[in-house]
Structure formats: C-alpha cells, structure tokens
Amino acid sequence: MKRFIPLSIPNFEGNERKYADDAIVQGWVSTGGAYITEFEKRMANFLHTEEVAACQSGTAGLHLSLVESGVLQGDIVVAPTLTFIAAVNPIRYQFADPVFIDCDDSLCMDPEKLCRFCKEECFLQEDKLIHISTGKQVKAIIVVHVFGNLADMERIMEVAEQYHLKVIEDATEALGSKYTEGKYKGIYAGTIGDFGVYSFNGNKIITTGGGGAVTAKKPDFVKHIRYLSTQAKNDPHYYIHDEIGFNYRMTNVQAAIGVAQMEELLEFIQRKQENYTMYENFLIDFELGKLLKFRKGTFSNKWFYSLELDMDKLRGSLRDVITKLQEEGVQTRAIWGLIHEQTPYKNFVAYEIERASYYSSCILNIPCSTQLTKSDIRYVVEQIKKVLGEMKYE
Ligand SMILES: *Cc1c(COP(=O)(O)O)cnc(C)c1O
C-alpha cells in the first residue's frame, strides 16, 4: 500500500472524547459551562497571565482585540504581508486600513522597516502617529509569530512605545514559544504586547476543532472582551445591553476538547522538537534546500517546518514540487501568497516589500504532525530528495 503523509493533522490521544462526551451528557454544549472556565484557567496558568477569554476562533480573537484597542474606520493598522490572511481581515471588519510591512529572515515582521515606516512616512502629533500621505492615524501593529518562531518583540515594543502604538500579538501559531534570553526571558508569545491571540483550529499545536483565545496586559480588557464576545449582555437574567456585542464565545464542547489538549501541550511541543531535529539531521547535506532555523535566544514550539528551496537550481515552480510530492504521498504546501497582492488588498500601502516576495516564492512547508515516526520522516526526506533531484538542472 502506498504511503500518505499529511502535512499537519490533529492528535487526540488523550481525554478528548471523554471530556467532550461529558459535556454532551451534562447538556452543556453551548457558550456556557464549566469546561470553558476551566480551559481559560489552564491557559492563563500556562501563560503566566491573569485572564484569558476563550472565543470562537483566532480570527474572532483578533477582531475583538482590534475593537478593544479602539481601532475604527479611517485608522491605520500596520500588519505583515507574509502571513495567513486571517491576521489582516479583521482590520477591514473595523473598516480600518492596513499598511503592509516586510518580513526579516525569521519570516516575522522586520522591526527596522517598521521603525523606518514610522519615522519617514509618518509624523507624531502630540501622542498620535499620523501617516503623511493619507492623513490617517496609525493606531496599532499586528505582529505574527510565524510558524511558532518569535518575532523580535524587544525591538518591536521599543518602536511601539516610541510611536504610541498598540501591539496585538497574533500568537495563533506560537502557543508555548517563549524567550530564553534578553528583556523578555521566560515570557511567552502573546503575553508581551497589549493583546495576545491564540487559535485552536484543526492544524494548530492544540486544537478544539475551531476556537481561539485572547489575553491582554490589562486583565480588565480581557474581561471586557469576554463581555463583548457574549453579545454584551449586562445581566444574567435580563436582556440588557449597553454596547454592540458579538457571538464570538467558545462553546463548552470545544472547551472540553481544549482542556484535554492542554494536558498534552508539553508533550506535543516535545515531539515537534524531536521531529524537527530528525529532519535537520536527514537534510544536513542537502544542496537544493535548507531547513529554516528558529530565532536564537528563544524556545520555539516548532509548530511548522519550512524548507527554503534553491529555486535557481530547479527546473519548474514550487507548484510543480508540491504536485510531484503529492503523487509520492507526501503532502506539502507553499507558504502564503502575499496579502498586499491579494485582490481585496491591492490598493493599500505596501512598504518596501522585498524579503517577503523572496520567501513567498521558495518556502515549502513539510509534514509536521506530532504523530510522525522516524520512518515517516525518513520517507518524506527521501521523496523530497528524489523529486527535487529529478528537477535539478544538469
Ligand atoms: C490560524 C491563524 C489565524 C486564524 O485562526 P482561526 O482560529 O483559524 O480563525 C490567524 N493568524 C494566523 C497567522 C494563523 O495561522
């Protein structure tokens, strides 16, 4: 039988079925129930933060963070162009405008370009940063910790402070990543900026099917986000609403799965580390591609693995590589298409995009599920070497 190795699949080896069944038996299947508070408590303990609000998705968490940041129509939010589009769409849900910034070699936002954008394309008017060419106020930055690799938060926070910008960390891919050196030593992704957002979609390091969570530097902001996520209902018994809310709360069934997944998080991270090391060893002398490293001075959850291909040495495109590997039973994918080139975003400002274009053309994500065995990884590497070898210029 031919092998098939998927890119990234969920792992339910623990108490997921037991807890989900319990939630159903108890009849608590909707947006109330003990598993939701338990899940929030476990997240907060893990992250060493006071309050976490569980919500419907990472996208919903990002939207709520923007609302809580006071981002409104006519404001500007700085965002990366090399990211999943869900990190950017909520800016438009608020009818604000994104400005796109390039990445550095970690694939995360380039802090120097961010700084240069603020310095050269904007000016400070009292404590407001105004974008010169549009006259709009820059209110916030969305920083994505791409594939579990931490962005340079030390530098980004300096820039944010200097220019009075709110920082929303999109830590949807980086639950469990933390700094091991520097100012933020021991601090987890998502707990440095004003807001931190996590996702528990199917392929994330832990999953609740769909789901997300938000934390914030100010615990009151998290409480207010929780209130907004439950239709901004003021009273448990009466339908009184002082604000416009959302139906963005996590359900108890999702949270039940989440509690089980939290029990396994450290184990999953451990496996991601081991699998990454195996790939590293198997690919050590490979001339047609190299495995991207994670930032120095950090402990990454190593959620996704990126192979940087030497496209100049290959006949054919990244798409050809993916198709051929698929035929050999190895599922891979290209990194995202740049957001500033996508139809809904073509008319927004993109500032000095260079590296993101390069990485977008040559990064291949390779299988990274926690269930991978050594034999699976050996097979994946053999197929990669074979397929790329056949595409190599003589
Ligand atoms: C997964 C992801 C999101 C969105 O999370 P959902 O839970 O799928 O809404 C946002 N940003 C990035 C970078 C992601 O990878």
Ligand as a Chemical Component Dictionary entry (heavy atoms), coordinates in Angstrom:
data_LIG
# 
_chem_comp.id                   LIG 
_chem_comp.type                 NON-POLYMER 
_chem_comp.pdbx_formal_charge   0 
_chem_comp.three_letter_code    LIG 
# 
loop_
_chem_comp_atom.comp_id 
_chem_comp_atom.atom_id 
_chem_comp_atom.alt_atom_id 
_chem_comp_atom.type_symbol 
_chem_comp_atom.charge 
_chem_comp_atom.model_Cartn_x 
_chem_comp_atom.model_Cartn_y 
_chem_comp_atom.model_Cartn_z 
_chem_comp_atom.pdbx_ordinal 
LIG C1 C1 C 0 -4.662 30.159 12.125 1  
LIG C2 C2 C 0 -4.290 31.566 12.034 2  
LIG C3 C3 C 0 -5.205 32.597 12.287 3  
LIG C4 C4 C 0 -6.669 32.385 12.471 4  
LIG O1 O1 O 0 -7.077 31.499 13.387 5  
LIG P1 P1 P 0 -8.532 30.817 13.207 6  
LIG O2 O2 O 0 -8.737 30.156 14.509 7  
LIG O3 O3 O 0 -8.393 29.857 12.067 8  
LIG O4 O4 O 0 -9.517 31.885 12.931 9  
LIG C5 C5 C 0 -4.758 33.900 12.276 10 
LIG N1 N1 N 0 -3.483 34.193 12.013 11 
LIG C6 C6 C 0 -2.575 33.250 11.720 12 
LIG C7 C7 C 0 -1.158 33.656 11.457 13 
LIG C8 C8 C 0 -2.946 31.899 11.696 14 
LIG O5 O5 O 0 -2.050 30.964 11.382 15 
# 
loop_
_chem_comp_bond.comp_id 
_chem_comp_bond.atom_id_1 
_chem_comp_bond.atom_id_2 
_chem_comp_bond.value_order 
_chem_comp_bond.pdbx_ordinal 
LIG C1 C2 SING 1  
LIG C2 C3 SING 2  
LIG C2 C8 DOUB 3  
LIG C3 C4 SING 4  
LIG C3 C5 DOUB 5  
LIG C4 O1 SING 6  
LIG O1 P1 SING 7  
LIG P1 O2 DOUB 8  
LIG P1 O3 SING 9  
LIG P1 O4 SING 10 
LIG C5 N1 SING 11 
LIG N1 C6 DOUB 12 
LIG C6 C7 SING 13 
LIG C6 C8 SING 14 
LIG C8 O5 SING 15 
# 
